[in-house]
Amino acid sequence: MASTRSIVRLVAERAMTPAAVLTQLNDVLLKDFPRSKFVTMVYALLNPLDRTVTFASAGHNPPLLVSQEGSRFVESMTGIPLGIWKGPFSEQHLELTPGCRFVLYSDGVSEAANLASEEYGASRISRATLIARRAP
């Protein structure tokens, strides 16, 4: 992860869009990663001036959009984990209404298990963000 983070910083200085960042990052990792390793991630650009977020996913858990209407996971059309093979990455562009939240989380959260070996799961993440949104 540490080396991927460093490469992301270098690539992000040159690439203009989230899909371009993931494409260039994937090209580097395909050359340097052992075949059995891969990375999933979401790369997002937030524009606070026009209240938009543009993101692309490389096989990562889908972001959660929480608004006054409720919550929904925002799936990417294309995007495989990095370091496996060349492939396209699609972008999603969202307008964030006042009070809206764009939630990113890792599989460490959704796959965390209790003593009965039950995973926390995506539905609990969704419910927890709705509860947190209503809290004072």
Buried (B, 14 or more C-beta within 10 A) or exposed (E): EEEBEEBBEEBBEEBEBBBBBBBBBBEBBBEEBEEEEBBBBBBBBEEEEEEBBBBBBBBBBBBBBBBEEEBEBBEBEEBBBBBBEEBEBBBBEBEBEEEBBBBEBEEEBBEEEEEEEEEBBBEBBBEBBBEEBEEE
